[in-house]
Amino acid sequence: MPDNIKKIALLTSGGDASGMNAAIRATTRYAKYKSLEIIGFLDGFKGLINNNFIDLSSENVGGIIDRGGTILYTARSEEFKTEEGMQKAIANLKKNKIDGLIVIGGDGSFRGVHDLHIRGVKAVGIPGTIDNDIAGTDYSIGFDTALNVIISLISKIRDTAFSHDRLFVIEVMGRNSGMIAVHAGLAGAADYILIPEVQVDLVKIATKIKNHRPGKRHTLIVVAEGAAKASDVAASIKLLVGHEVRVSVLGYIQRGGSPSALDRLLSAEFSKKAVDLLLEGKSDYMTAIQGKEIVAVPLDYVLNNKKIVKKSIYELAHILS
Ligand code: F6P
């Protein structure tokens, strides 16, 4: 262990994701196991700029493994994107004698990690976003929990859609990515999935809906927020099909709730890896899972590549519908 790493800091940034608390707990306890001091900046990079932090201890991260959200709070900071904001953050890291920073967040947050790194700060990232849109890792913390929440909501909608012989358009999150929509669509048995990555012809979908297999009493269309608004899709489908269409925008419910077992396991392994990376003197990396391996991916790769939605999964969802 290089003896220059004695004290580290942690923050959560961007949209909260279930499992962030599990990662805060794991990072803190593993850091303590490695005899490191650790503090947590509050409100993401905003707290770093304002020097707003709490001491983290094995005790004060107790009882949070099953809580959604983040006890360190989170924010999207515009000031951090300015040179002035960045310099304030660096000054606070120096003032608090921080030897390494761990940021849990999405690719926007990792841009910040990289910017700090090129200014001499040792910093690494842990992927935490429900969108699972980060290149270099199969999963980000929060995705699995969000999927589980979504498929349970789709099931509830299916109950009412079946009972009333109705067509529903269900909008899910994901920002510019169809990752959530495709996986929730396959696991939730949607009939059609609309994602930004694939152009679709609503006329063709409407024709298929009209020619449903006999006995089918409902249609569920899952639309990624990055592809279209559910209300717009519903209006077009209504015109084409000629009967009522109901809309359900799942919204922020998708981001809450107790983390799944997978998200807790990922949180533990990513946290250990992130602390180990700093102890090895590494910076400008993101922890990742590739297959079954926990690895470190250079942020240069993460920030310059786009995560691809597997076409085979998208196609399979439609084959099985
Ligand atoms: O990145 C996570 C996410 O939930 C996206 O799916 C969504 O587009 C966005 O955050 C919403 O952001 P905000 O919390 O700022 O409204």
Boltz pocket constraint, residues with backbone or C-beta under 6 A from the ligand:
constraints:
  - pocket:
      binder: B
      contacts: [[A, 15], [A, 16], [A, 106], [A, 129], [A, 130], [A, 131], [A, 173], [A, 174], [A, 175], [A, 225], [A, 255]]
      max_distance: 6.0
